[in-house]
Amino acid sequence: MQFIINNTDDEIKRTYEKMSSVGSPNYEGMPRTHNPNAGEERILNGIAEIDILKERYRQAVEYMEWFKPASESII
């Protein structure tokens, strides 16, 4: 849980960068289909991923607020 709390900001930054970057070309030789909404889909997927990261962070903070006092009372 502490790992989630410490690293969520970096993961959110990487997700923002991935949302705004241009897709790289595919050189595998297979024909590609054109998706005119690819940029929009990338942004929507990024927003959804950020929402998941923020919820996971909220749950980790909530858990640690419960866990630390409980673990200290045992010791």
C-alpha positions in Angstrom: 0.0 0.0 0.0 2.8 2.4 0.8 4.2 1.7 -2.7 0.9 2.8 -4.2 0.9 6.0 -2.2 4.6 6.8 -3.1 4.3 6.1 -6.8 0.8 7.1 -7.9 1.9 10.7 -8.9 4.6 9.3 -11.2 2.1 6.9 -12.8 -0.4 9.7 -13.4 2.3 11.8 -15.0 3.3 8.9 -17.3 -0.4 8.4 -18.2 -0.8 12.1 -19.1 2.4 11.9 -21.3 1.0 8.8 -23.0 -2.3 10.6 -23.7 -0.6 13.5 -25.4 2.0 11.6 -27.4 1.7 10.7 -31.0 1.5 7.0 -31.8 4.5 5.4 -33.4 4.4 3.7 -36.8 4.0 0.0 -37.0 6.7 -1.7 -39.3 5.6 -5.3 -39.0 4.4 -5.5 -42.6 0.7 -6.2 -41.8 -1.9 -3.9 -43.4 -3.4 -1.4 -41.0 -6.9 -0.1 -40.7 -7.4 3.6 -40.4 -9.1 4.7 -37.2 -10.1 8.3 -37.4 -11.0 8.3 -33.6 -7.7 6.9 -32.4 -6.6 10.1 -30.7 -9.9 10.5 -29.0 -9.8 6.9 -27.8 -6.3 7.3 -26.5 -7.5 10.4 -24.4 -10.5 8.6 -23.1 -8.5 5.5 -22.1 -6.0 7.8 -20.4 -8.8 9.5 -18.4 -10.2 6.2 -17.4 -6.8 4.9 -16.3 -6.2 8.1 -14.3 -9.5 7.6 -12.5 -8.5 4.1 -11.6 -5.1 5.3 -10.3 -6.8 8.0 -8.2 -9.3 5.5 -6.7 -6.5 3.0 -6.0 -4.6 5.8 -4.3 -7.6 6.8 -2.2 -8.1 3.2 -1.1 -4.5 2.9 -0.2 -4.5 6.0 1.9 -7.7 4.9 3.7 -6.2 1.5 4.4 -2.9 3.0 5.7 -4.9 5.4 8.0 -6.5 2.3 9.5 -3.5 0.0 9.4 -0.8 2.2 11.1 -2.7 2.7 14.4 -3.7 -0.9 14.4 -0.1 -2.1 13.9 1.3 0.3 16.5 -1.2 -0.9 19.1 0.0 -4.5 18.7 3.6 -3.5 19.2 
